[in-house]
């Protein structure tokens, strides 16, 4: 199982200058992937900006949006942005994409929080057309340069339609920020949807968990704040922030036992020393 680390782009009041340094240190430490969290109505750094900064600060480490809210974007614009990040990185981007759910994230006129599943299905068709170099805007020009590839896709979610979307379009599934015993069922459902769609092999399974080592109470508080609109669920997620070496090693073993292909540790603070401590413990 590969071990990745998130960028602190959606830690409340993140210092933006930390992001390139964090990315560079993560690559040097040997993490497999840098991940982002996506929200609009929150005082952080946009996931596309964080991924672009990470692409420029690194040369080998993978990049993944975990997950990006596709439905808050005009699809042609998002597809072009992502193609640019993937191109700049040398083809290191994987797009983890979801539909979103918090009404305040939908700030673009005409793209409100309704009909999200159908909208994402239509947007996926647009992404593919853009990445294949088909003309956009009613003219003759493509939005991307020759050689642009179709970016690999991952999906989360629990509804049957979400799992079917994953099996049709994706390379795999991203589990929620939950304990391993709760993610196990989602992984099994993803595998079942994959088989039902007639896909060969197995879906790529990515797990995520939060950590905070140097300032554990601050980390729990920031995670609780991020999920604050979810009520008691926010307390539950915050209580799962891993703050000790033993808890981090337990996560590696438990998610490995579930058959996860990759575990991404999402930072609950923007303290770079936490990255070094994590690497010493789990790599």
C-alpha positions as CSV (number, residue, x, y, z in Angstrom):
1,X,0.0,0.0,0.0
2,X,1.3,3.4,-1.0
3,X,1.4,6.2,1.6
4,X,0.5,9.8,0.5
5,X,-0.1,13.0,2.3
6,X,-2.5,15.9,1.9
7,X,-1.7,19.5,1.3
8,X,-3.1,21.8,4.1
9,X,-5.0,23.9,1.5
10,X,-8.3,23.8,3.4
11,X,-7.0,24.1,7.0
12,X,-8.8,27.2,8.3
13,X,-6.7,30.3,7.8
14,X,-3.8,28.3,6.1
15,X,-0.7,30.3,5.3
16,X,-0.6,30.0,1.5
17,X,3.2,30.2,1.4
18,X,3.4,26.9,3.2
19,X,1.9,25.0,0.3
20,X,4.9,24.9,-2.1
21,X,7.3,24.1,0.8
22,X,5.0,21.4,2.0
23,X,4.9,19.9,-1.5
24,X,8.6,19.9,-1.9
25,X,9.2,18.4,1.6
26,X,6.7,15.7,0.9
27,X,8.4,14.6,-2.3
28,X,11.8,14.6,-0.6
29,X,10.4,12.5,2.3
30,X,9.2,9.9,-0.1
31,X,5.4,10.2,0.0
32,X,3.6,8.7,-3.0
33,X,1.0,11.4,-3.6
34,X,0.0,14.9,-2.6
35,X,-3.7,15.4,-2.1
36,X,-6.1,18.3,-1.7
37,X,-9.5,19.0,-0.2
38,X,-12.0,21.0,-2.1
39,X,-14.4,23.8,-0.8
40,X,-15.2,27.3,-2.0
41,X,-16.9,29.0,1.0
42,X,-14.1,28.5,3.4
43,X,-10.9,30.5,4.2
44,X,-8.4,28.2,2.4
45,X,-6.7,27.9,-0.9
46,X,-8.5,26.6,-4.0
47,X,-7.6,23.0,-4.7
48,X,-6.7,23.8,-8.3
49,X,-4.3,26.5,-7.1
50,X,-2.8,24.2,-4.5
51,X,-2.3,21.5,-7.1
52,X,-0.7,23.9,-9.5
53,X,1.6,25.2,-6.9
54,X,2.5,21.6,-5.9
55,X,3.2,20.7,-9.6
56,X,5.6,23.6,-9.9
57,X,7.4,22.8,-6.7
58,X,7.9,19.0,-7.4
59,X,8.9,16.7,-10.2
60,X,8.0,13.1,-9.2
61,X,5.3,12.9,-6.6
62,X,1.7,12.1,-7.7
63,X,-1.1,14.7,-7.4
64,X,-4.7,14.0,-6.5
65,X,-7.8,16.1,-5.7
66,X,-9.5,14.3,-2.9
67,X,-12.1,15.4,-3.8
68,X,-12.7,18.4,-6.0
69,X,-16.3,19.7,-6.2
70,X,-16.9,19.4,-10.0
71,X,-20.4,20.8,-10.0
72,X,-19.4,24.2,-8.7
73,X,-17.4,24.9,-11.9
74,X,-18.4,25.5,-15.5
75,X,-17.2,22.3,-17.0
76,X,-15.1,23.6,-19.9
77,X,-13.2,26.0,-17.6
78,X,-12.5,23.3,-15.1
79,X,-11.4,20.8,-17.7
80,X,-9.0,23.3,-19.2
81,X,-7.6,24.2,-15.7
82,X,-7.0,20.5,-14.9
83,X,-5.4,19.8,-18.2
84,X,-3.0,22.6,-17.6
85,X,-2.1,21.3,-14.1
86,X,-1.6,17.8,-15.5
87,X,0.5,19.1,-18.4
88,X,2.7,21.3,-16.2
89,X,3.2,18.3,-13.8
90,X,4.2,16.0,-16.6
91,X,1.1,13.8,-16.3
92,X,1.0,13.3,-12.5
93,X,-2.6,14.4,-11.8
94,X,-5.5,12.2,-10.8
95,X,-8.9,13.8,-10.5
96,X,-10.9,12.8,-7.5
97,X,-14.3,14.4,-8.2
98,X,-17.5,14.7,-6.3
99,X,-20.8,16.5,-6.5
100,X,-20.6,18.6,-3.4
101,X,-23.4,19.2,-0.9
102,X,-23.0,22.4,1.0
103,X,-25.2,25.1,-0.5
104,X,-22.7,27.9,0.2
105,X,-20.1,26.4,-2.1
106,X,-22.2,27.0,-5.2
107,X,-21.3,30.6,-5.9
108,X,-21.4,30.6,-9.7
109,X,-24.5,32.1,-11.3
110,X,-26.6,29.3,-12.9
111,X,-24.8,26.5,-11.1
112,X,-26.9,26.0,-7.9
113,X,-27.0,23.0,-5.6
114,X,-29.7,21.1,-7.5
115,X,-29.6,18.2,-10.0
116,X,-26.0,17.6,-9.1
117,X,-25.8,13.9,-10.2
118,X,-27.2,14.6,-13.6
119,X,-25.0,17.7,-13.9
120,X,-21.9,15.8,-13.1
121,X,-22.8,13.1,-15.6
122,X,-23.1,15.8,-18.3
123,X,-19.9,17.5,-17.1
124,X,-17.9,14.3,-17.4
125,X,-18.8,14.1,-21.1
126,X,-17.6,17.7,-21.5
127,X,-14.3,17.0,-19.7
128,X,-13.6,14.1,-22.1
129,X,-14.4,16.2,-25.1
130,X,-12.1,19.0,-23.9
131,X,-9.2,16.6,-23.1
132,X,-9.6,15.0,-26.5
133,X,-9.1,18.4,-28.2
134,X,-12.6,18.9,-29.5
135,X,-13.5,22.6,-30.3
136,X,-15.1,24.7,-27.5
137,X,-17.1,27.8,-27.4
138,X,-18.8,27.3,-30.8
139,X,-15.6,28.0,-32.8
140,X,-12.9,25.9,-34.2
141,X,-10.3,26.1,-31.4
142,X,-9.6,23.4,-28.8
143,X,-9.1,24.5,-25.2
144,X,-6.0,22.4,-24.7
145,X,-2.7,21.8,-26.6
146,X,-1.9,18.7,-28.6
147,X,-0.8,15.7,-26.5
148,X,-3.2,16.5,-23.6
149,X,-4.3,13.2,-22.0
150,X,-7.6,12.2,-20.5
151,X,-7.0,12.6,-16.7
152,X,-7.6,9.5,-14.6
153,X,-10.7,9.8,-12.5
154,X,-11.6,8.7,-9.0
155,X,-15.0,9.0,-7.3
156,X,-16.5,8.9,-3.8
157,X,-20.0,8.6,-2.6
158,X,-22.3,5.9,-1.3
159,X,-25.4,6.1,-3.5
160,X,-25.8,3.4,-6.1
161,X,-25.7,6.0,-8.9
162,X,-22.4,7.3,-7.5
163,X,-20.9,3.9,-7.5
164,X,-22.2,3.2,-11.0
165,X,-20.6,6.5,-12.1
166,X,-17.3,5.3,-10.6
167,X,-17.5,2.0,-12.4
168,X,-18.3,3.7,-15.8
169,X,-15.9,6.6,-15.8
170,X,-13.3,6.0,-13.1
171,X,-10.2,4.1,-12.3
172,X,-11.3,3.7,-8.7
173,X,-12.9,4.9,-5.5
174,X,-12.1,7.3,-2.7
175,X,-13.3,6.4,0.8
176,X,-14.7,8.9,3.2
177,X,-12.9,10.4,6.3
178,X,-14.1,7.5,8.5
179,X,-12.6,4.7,10.5
180,X,-11.4,1.6,8.6
181,X,-14.3,-0.5,9.8
182,X,-16.8,2.0,8.3
183,X,-14.8,2.3,5.1
184,X,-14.8,-1.5,4.6
185,X,-18.4,-1.6,3.4
186,X,-17.8,1.2,0.9
187,X,-14.8,-0.6,-0.6
188,X,-16.8,-3.7,-1.0
189,X,-19.6,-1.8,-2.7
190,X,-17.1,-0.2,-5.0
191,X,-15.7,-3.6,-6.0
192,X,-19.2,-5.0,-6.5
193,X,-20.1,-2.0,-8.8
194,X,-16.9,-2.6,-10.7
195,X,-17.8,-6.2,-11.4
196,X,-21.4,-5.4,-12.3
197,X,-20.1,-3.0,-14.9
198,X,-18.0,-5.7,-16.4
199,X,-14.7,-3.9,-15.7
200,X,-11.6,-6.0,-15.7
201,X,-9.3,-6.2,-12.7
202,X,-10.0,-4.2,-9.5
203,X,-10.8,-0.6,-8.8
204,X,-8.0,1.6,-7.3
205,X,-9.0,2.1,-3.7
206,X,-7.9,5.2,-1.9
207,X,-8.4,5.8,1.9
208,X,-8.0,9.0,3.8
209,X,-7.5,9.9,7.4
210,X,-6.6,13.0,9.4
211,X,-3.6,13.5,11.5
212,X,-2.1,16.2,13.8
213,X,1.1,15.5,15.8
214,X,2.6,18.7,17.1
215,X,-0.7,20.5,18.0
216,X,-3.3,17.7,18.4
217,X,-6.0,19.8,20.1
218,X,-5.7,22.5,17.4
219,X,-5.9,19.9,14.7
220,X,-9.1,18.4,16.1
221,X,-10.6,21.9,16.4
222,X,-9.8,22.8,12.8
223,X,-11.2,19.5,11.5
224,X,-14.4,20.1,13.6
225,X,-14.6,23.6,12.2
226,X,-14.3,22.4,8.6
227,X,-17.1,19.9,9.0
228,X,-19.1,22.2,11.3
229,X,-22.2,22.3,9.1
230,X,-22.6,18.5,9.7
231,X,-23.5,18.8,13.4
232,X,-22.7,15.7,15.5
233,X,-20.9,14.2,12.5
234,X,-18.3,17.0,12.7
235,X,-17.5,15.9,16.3
236,X,-17.2,12.3,15.2
237,X,-14.8,13.1,12.4
238,X,-12.7,15.3,14.6
239,X,-12.5,12.6,17.2
240,X,-10.9,10.4,14.6
241,X,-7.9,12.7,14.0
242,X,-4.8,10.5,14.6
243,X,-2.4,12.2,17.0
244,X,0.1,9.5,18.2
245,X,2.6,7.3,16.4
246,X,0.6,4.2,17.5
247,X,-2.6,5.6,16.0
248,X,-0.8,6.3,12.7
249,X,0.7,2.9,12.5
250,X,-2.7,1.3,13.3
251,X,-4.2,3.2,10.4
252,X,-1.6,1.9,8.0
253,X,-2.2,-1.7,9.1
254,X,-6.0,-1.4,9.2
255,X,-6.4,0.2,5.8
256,X,-3.8,-2.1,4.4
257,X,-5.8,-5.1,5.6
258,X,-8.9,-3.7,3.8
259,X,-7.0,-3.9,0.5
260,X,-6.5,-0.1,0.1
261,X,-4.0,0.7,-2.7
262,X,-3.1,4.0,-1.1
263,X,-3.6,5.8,2.2
264,X,-3.5,9.5,2.3
265,X,-2.9,11.3,5.6
266,X,-4.7,14.6,5.5
267,X,-3.1,17.3,7.7
268,X,-5.3,18.9,10.3
269,X,-2.8,21.8,10.7
270,X,-0.4,23.6,8.4
271,X,2.7,22.9,10.6
272,X,5.4,21.6,8.2
273,X,7.2,19.7,11.0
274,X,4.2,17.4,11.2
275,X,5.0,16.2,7.7
276,X,8.5,15.2,8.9
277,X,7.2,13.5,12.0
278,X,4.7,11.6,9.9
279,X,7.3,10.4,7.4
280,X,9.5,9.2,10.3
281,X,6.6,7.1,11.6
282,X,4.9,5.6,8.5
283,X,7.5,5.5,5.7
